[in-house]
Amino acid sequence: MAAPIAHEPPSIQKAWQAFLQHIPVVLVIWVGSILLSLLGVLAYALVIVVVSTTLGSSDAALGFGAVLAQLVQLPLTILASLLWVLLVAVPALYYEHGEVVTIAAASQLLTGRWWRYVLAGLFFSLATIIGYLLCILPGIAVALVTPVFVNRIFVTEMTIGDAFAQSFQVVYRSQNGLSFVGLEVLTGLVVGLLALVTCGLGAFLVIPIASFFLQNVAYERGLLR
C-alpha cells in the first residue's frame, strides 16, 4: 500500500520539495546517463575509424563497421536507458514507500533486478514502435502509460505483461484515467516549452519535478494503489 503522502493533493510546490530531497540521486542519474551516452558515441566513432583504417572505406567495410559499432555501443545504451528510467522510478518508489530514495538504494535496485528492467524496457519500446508503425496515435497512447507502467514494474511483483495490461486499463478505462492523460499531455507541453526557452538546461529541473508531480497525481486519483 502506498505511503500517505502519495494520496495528498498534488501541487507543483510539493513536487519541488520532493525534488529537492532527491537532488543527489537525480544529479547522479543525469550525469551518469549523459556520460554513458557520450561514451557510446565515442565508442561508435572509434570502431568506425578502426574498421576504416584496417579494412578500407569500401561500402562493405563501412557496413560491417556500422554493425560492429552498434553492437559495441549497445551495452552503454542499455545502461544509459536504465539510468534514465530512474527519473520515473525514483518518484514511484518515493510515493510508494514514503522514504527518500538514496543513491545507494537506487544503485542496489538496478543491480539487483536489472534483467527485469531491461526486459520491461525492451517490451515497452517494442510496443511503442509497433504503435507508431500502425499509426501515430497508438504509439502515443502507449507512451502515455509510461508513468503507470514504470511504477508497476518497480514497486510490484507483476509480470511485465500484467503490468502493461493494468497500465492500459487504469489509464484509459478508469474513472480518472482520461483526466490524468490530459494533465500528462499538458505537463509535457509545459516541460517542453521551459526546456526550449532555456536552451535545454531547464530540462534538468523540470523533467524530474514533472515526474514527481505525475506520480503524486496518479496515486491521488486512484490510478495507482
C-alpha positions as CSV (number, residue, x, y, z in Angstrom):
1,M,0.0,0.0,0.0
2,A,1.3,3.5,-0.9
3,A,2.6,5.9,1.7
4,P,0.1,8.6,3.0
5,I,2.0,11.4,1.1
6,A,1.0,9.7,-2.2
7,H,-2.6,10.4,-1.6
8,E,-2.2,14.1,-0.6
9,P,-3.5,16.7,-3.2
10,P,-0.7,17.2,-5.7
11,S,0.9,20.5,-6.4
12,I,4.0,21.9,-8.1
13,Q,5.3,23.1,-4.7
14,K,5.1,19.6,-3.3
15,A,6.8,18.2,-6.4
16,W,9.5,20.8,-6.0
17,Q,10.0,19.8,-2.3
18,A,10.2,16.2,-3.3
19,F,12.8,17.0,-6.0
20,L,14.9,19.0,-3.5
21,Q,15.1,15.9,-1.2
22,H,16.3,13.8,-4.1
23,I,18.8,16.2,-5.7
24,P,21.8,13.8,-5.0
25,V,20.2,10.8,-6.8
26,V,18.8,12.9,-9.6
27,L,22.2,14.5,-10.2
28,V,23.8,11.1,-10.4
29,I,21.2,9.9,-12.8
30,W,21.7,12.9,-15.1
31,V,25.5,12.8,-15.0
32,G,25.6,9.1,-15.4
33,S,23.2,8.9,-18.3
34,I,25.0,11.8,-20.1
35,L,28.5,10.2,-19.6
36,L,27.3,6.8,-20.8
37,S,25.6,8.4,-23.9
38,L,28.9,10.2,-24.7
39,L,30.9,7.1,-24.2
40,G,28.5,5.3,-26.6
41,V,29.0,7.9,-29.2
42,L,32.8,7.8,-28.8
43,A,32.9,4.0,-28.9
44,Y,30.8,4.1,-32.1
45,A,33.1,6.6,-33.7
46,L,36.2,4.7,-32.6
47,V,35.0,1.4,-34.1
48,I,34.2,3.1,-37.4
49,V,37.7,4.7,-37.5
50,V,39.4,1.4,-36.7
51,V,37.5,-0.5,-39.3
52,S,38.0,2.1,-41.9
53,T,41.7,2.2,-41.2
54,T,42.2,-1.6,-41.3
55,L,39.6,-2.7,-43.9
56,G,39.4,0.4,-46.0
57,S,36.5,2.6,-46.9
58,S,34.5,0.3,-49.2
59,D,30.8,0.0,-48.8
60,A,31.2,-3.5,-47.4
61,A,33.8,-2.3,-44.8
62,L,31.7,0.6,-43.8
63,G,28.6,-1.5,-43.4
64,F,30.5,-4.1,-41.3
65,G,31.9,-1.2,-39.2
66,A,28.4,0.3,-38.6
67,V,27.0,-3.1,-37.4
68,L,30.1,-3.7,-35.2
69,A,29.9,-0.2,-33.8
70,Q,26.2,-0.6,-32.9
71,L,27.0,-3.9,-31.1
72,V,29.8,-2.2,-29.1
73,Q,27.6,0.8,-28.3
74,L,24.6,-1.4,-27.2
75,P,25.6,-2.1,-23.6
76,L,26.3,1.6,-23.0
77,T,22.9,2.5,-24.5
78,I,21.2,0.0,-22.2
79,L,23.0,1.3,-19.1
80,A,22.1,4.9,-20.0
81,S,18.4,3.9,-20.6
82,L,18.4,2.1,-17.2
83,L,19.6,5.3,-15.5
84,W,17.2,7.5,-17.5
85,V,14.2,5.4,-16.4
86,L,15.1,6.1,-12.8
87,L,13.8,9.6,-13.3
88,V,10.4,8.0,-13.2
89,A,11.2,5.1,-10.9
90,V,12.6,7.2,-8.1
91,P,9.4,9.2,-7.7
92,A,7.4,6.0,-7.9
93,L,9.4,4.4,-5.1
94,Y,9.2,7.6,-3.0
95,Y,5.4,7.8,-3.1
96,E,5.0,4.1,-2.6
97,H,7.2,3.8,0.5
98,G,7.3,7.4,1.8
99,E,11.1,7.4,2.1
100,V,13.7,9.4,0.3
101,V,15.5,7.3,-2.3
102,T,19.2,7.5,-1.8
103,I,22.0,6.9,-4.4
104,A,22.8,3.6,-2.7
105,A,19.2,2.5,-2.7
106,A,18.8,3.3,-6.4
107,S,22.1,1.6,-7.3
108,Q,21.0,-1.5,-5.3
109,L,17.7,-1.5,-7.1
110,L,19.2,-1.5,-10.6
111,T,21.9,-4.1,-9.8
112,G,19.6,-6.4,-8.0
113,R,16.9,-6.9,-10.7
114,W,18.5,-5.3,-13.8
115,W,17.3,-8.1,-16.1
116,R,13.6,-7.4,-15.2
117,Y,14.0,-3.7,-16.1
118,V,15.9,-4.4,-19.3
119,L,13.2,-6.8,-20.5
120,A,10.5,-4.4,-19.4
121,G,12.2,-1.6,-21.4
122,L,12.6,-3.7,-24.5
123,F,9.0,-4.8,-24.3
124,F,7.7,-1.3,-23.9
125,S,9.9,0.1,-26.6
126,L,8.7,-2.6,-29.0
127,A,5.1,-1.9,-28.1
128,T,5.6,1.8,-28.7
129,I,7.4,1.2,-32.1
130,I,4.7,-1.1,-33.3
131,G,2.1,1.5,-32.2
132,Y,3.8,4.2,-34.2
133,L,4.2,1.9,-37.2
134,L,0.5,1.0,-37.2
135,C,-0.5,4.6,-36.7
136,I,0.9,7.6,-34.8
137,L,-2.0,7.6,-32.3
138,P,-1.5,4.1,-30.9
139,G,2.2,4.9,-30.4
140,I,1.3,8.0,-28.4
141,A,-1.3,6.0,-26.4
142,V,1.4,3.5,-25.4
143,A,3.9,6.3,-24.5
144,L,1.3,8.0,-22.2
145,V,1.1,5.0,-19.9
146,T,4.8,5.3,-19.1
147,P,4.4,6.7,-15.5
148,V,2.0,3.9,-14.5
149,F,3.9,1.1,-16.3
150,V,7.3,2.1,-14.7
151,N,5.6,2.3,-11.3
152,R,4.1,-1.2,-11.7
153,I,7.5,-2.6,-12.8
154,F,9.5,-1.1,-10.0
155,V,7.1,-1.3,-7.0
156,T,5.2,-4.6,-7.7
157,E,6.0,-8.2,-8.5
158,M,3.7,-8.2,-11.5
159,T,4.9,-9.8,-14.7
160,I,5.8,-7.4,-17.5
161,G,2.7,-8.4,-19.5
162,D,0.4,-7.9,-16.5
163,A,2.0,-4.6,-15.6
164,F,1.5,-3.4,-19.2
165,A,-2.1,-4.6,-19.3
166,Q,-3.0,-3.0,-16.0
167,S,-1.4,0.3,-17.0
168,F,-3.6,0.5,-20.1
169,Q,-6.6,-0.5,-18.0
170,V,-6.2,2.2,-15.4
171,V,-5.1,4.9,-17.7
172,Y,-7.8,4.5,-20.4
173,R,-10.7,2.8,-18.7
174,S,-10.7,4.0,-15.1
175,Q,-12.8,7.0,-14.0
176,N,-10.0,9.4,-13.7
177,G,-7.8,8.0,-16.4
178,L,-8.5,10.4,-19.2
179,S,-8.2,13.4,-16.9
180,F,-4.7,12.0,-16.0
181,V,-3.8,11.7,-19.7
182,G,-4.9,15.3,-20.3
183,L,-2.8,16.5,-17.3
184,E,0.1,14.4,-18.5
185,V,-0.1,16.0,-22.0
186,L,-0.3,19.5,-20.5
187,T,2.7,18.8,-18.3
188,G,4.6,17.5,-21.2
189,L,3.9,20.7,-23.2
190,V,5.0,22.9,-20.2
191,V,8.2,20.8,-19.8
192,G,9.0,21.1,-23.5
193,L,8.4,24.9,-23.5
194,L,10.5,25.5,-20.4
195,A,13.3,23.3,-21.8
196,L,13.1,25.2,-25.1
197,V,13.3,28.7,-23.7
198,T,16.2,27.7,-21.5
199,C,18.1,26.0,-24.4
200,G,17.6,22.6,-22.9
201,L,19.2,23.4,-19.5
202,G,15.8,23.7,-17.8
203,A,15.1,20.1,-18.6
204,F,17.4,19.1,-15.8
205,L,15.0,20.6,-13.4
206,V,11.5,20.4,-14.9
207,I,11.7,16.7,-16.1
208,P,12.2,15.2,-12.6
209,I,9.8,17.7,-11.0
210,A,7.2,16.8,-13.6
211,S,7.8,13.1,-12.8
212,F,7.3,13.6,-9.1
213,F,4.1,15.6,-9.8
214,L,2.6,13.0,-12.2
215,Q,3.3,10.1,-9.8
216,N,1.5,12.0,-7.0
217,V,-1.4,12.7,-9.3
218,A,-1.7,9.1,-10.3
219,Y,-1.8,8.0,-6.7
220,E,-4.2,10.7,-5.6
221,R,-6.6,10.0,-8.4
222,G,-6.7,6.3,-7.7
223,L,-4.8,5.1,-10.8
224,L,-2.1,3.6,-8.5
225,R,-2.9,2.0,-5.2
